[in-house]
Amino acid sequence: MHHRAVRDFRSAAVSRDAARLESMLAPDVAVVVDGGDDEQPALRMVTGTFDAVALLLHGLGRKPGLDVVERQVNGQSGLLLIADGEPTAAMTIDFAGALVSVVWIRLHPLALRHGLTV
């Protein structure tokens, strides 16, 4: 179930299908982005479907040289964003029932090269 749901989430985001993506999100969904390192986390969080869809479509939309691929992240199905052959972000997705409750995004390049942890 989780693997299929992550695949559907990826498909909706990459195709920029805002309505489909929104239908997959819990009303109180949170997207947490960590752009810092282990010593200095730099967290940004948005909540609610409107802001979550806007952030996700901005980050996962069609951009030259960006690939969004399914990968194991922290032992579960996740997504890896690769720009020009280098990992730029790793994502894991938590579900509450059939809906996405939290999207975790890790941007720190060094962390991505050493184990794909979010």
C-alpha positions in Angstrom: 0.0 0.0 0.0 2.7 2.5 1.0 4.8 1.9 -2.1 1.8 2.4 -4.4 0.7 5.5 -2.6 4.2 7.0 -2.9 4.2 6.2 -6.6 0.8 7.9 -7.0 2.0 10.9 -5.0 5.0 11.2 -7.3 2.9 10.9 -10.4 0.5 13.7 -9.3 3.4 16.0 -8.2 5.6 15.5 -11.3 2.6 15.9 -13.7 1.7 19.1 -11.8 -1.9 17.8 -11.2 -2.8 20.1 -8.3 -6.3 18.6 -7.9 -5.1 15.0 -7.7 -2.3 15.9 -5.3 -4.7 17.8 -3.1 -7.1 14.9 -3.0 -4.3 12.7 -1.6 -3.6 15.1 1.3 -5.1 15.2 4.8 -6.8 18.6 5.5 -4.1 19.3 8.2 -1.2 18.0 6.2 2.3 19.3 7.0 5.3 19.6 4.8 8.5 19.9 6.7 11.7 21.0 4.9 15.1 20.6 6.5 17.7 22.6 4.6 20.3 22.6 7.4 22.9 20.2 8.6 23.2 17.9 11.6 24.6 20.7 13.8 22.3 23.5 12.6 18.9 22.3 11.4 17.1 24.9 9.2 13.4 23.8 9.4 10.6 25.3 7.4 7.0 23.9 7.7 3.8 24.7 6.0 0.4 23.2 6.9 -2.9 22.8 5.1 -3.6 21.5 1.6 -3.3 24.9 -0.2 0.2 25.7 1.1 1.4 22.1 0.8 0.3 21.8 -2.8 1.9 25.1 -3.7 5.2 24.1 -2.1 5.3 20.6 -3.5 4.4 21.7 -7.0 7.1 24.3 -6.9 9.7 21.9 -5.7 8.7 18.8 -7.7 7.4 20.4 -10.9 9.0 20.0 -14.2 12.4 21.6 -14.2 15.2 21.0 -16.7 17.6 18.3 -15.4 15.4 17.3 -12.4 14.4 13.7 -11.9 12.1 12.5 -9.1 12.7 8.8 -8.5 11.4 6.2 -6.1 14.0 5.1 -3.6 14.1 3.5 -0.1 14.6 6.3 2.4 15.0 5.5 6.1 13.8 1.9 5.3 10.5 3.0 3.6 9.4 3.9 0.2 10.4 7.5 -0.6 11.4 9.9 -3.3 14.8 11.1 -4.3 15.2 14.4 -6.3 18.2 14.3 -8.6 19.4 17.4 -10.4 22.1 17.0 -13.1 23.0 13.6 -11.7 23.4 14.7 -8.0 20.9 14.0 -5.2 19.4 17.3 -4.0 16.6 16.2 -1.7 15.2 13.0 -0.1 11.5 12.7 0.8 9.5 10.4 3.1 5.8 10.5 3.4 3.7 9.6 6.4 0.1 8.5 6.0 -3.0 8.7 8.2 -5.2 6.1 6.7 -5.2 6.6 3.0 -4.2 10.3 3.2 -0.8 12.0 3.4 -0.3 13.5 6.8 3.3 14.6 6.7 5.8 15.0 3.9 9.4 15.2 5.2 12.0 16.7 2.9 15.8 16.7 3.6 17.9 19.1 1.4 21.3 18.8 3.0 23.6 17.3 0.2 26.1 15.7 2.5 23.4 13.8 4.4 22.0 12.7 1.1 25.3 11.1 0.0 25.6 9.3 3.3 22.6 7.1 3.7 19.6 9.0 2.4 18.2 9.9 5.8 15.4 12.4 6.3 
